């Protein structure tokens, strides 16, 4: 994915922020009115760059209406405001993934000072450093993680919500044993094996306490 390149006007705003000593950089600066053109530039760029797909759930939202997209900070602003405008820390996501992810820690070494500029620094699938299809595969509304990063992304962004909706379950499924069972279903080599996996998942799901 090509990172955003700021216009001269946006660059000036970004540079002014990055010149502030780190301890005085506020995560809420992002929401200031003067930052609006920068936010718009970021969204416009990544909506097109991602071909209208959310970086986490891969769902397509065919609109360039910025109100329907969230600017996504892979490393959240509250965890490291110094990366607020770092192009490779930015993408767009759907609102549900962004809300689920919140300000969870997704770095393998949160103490690192400089920007983590490679796949190995992240616990989840990174929109700039990873190939999504290597880590997550979708079968309709069932998410099959193909790697540890895939599993972590599934949990962090609550990607089982689609399955939950499909199955009519209220609440959140995000426990390793459910993921494991879904993974086993995907790997089933025969119809009989698949049916027995489905039966096992059904029993498991029916035993999830309703909220
Ligand atoms: Zn999403």
Boltz pocket constraint, residues with backbone or C-beta under 6 A from the ligand:
constraints:
  - pocket:
      binder: B
      contacts: [[A, 54], [A, 55], [A, 56], [A, 57], [A, 58], [A, 59], [A, 93], [A, 94], [A, 95], [A, 96], [A, 97], [A, 98]]
      max_distance: 6.0
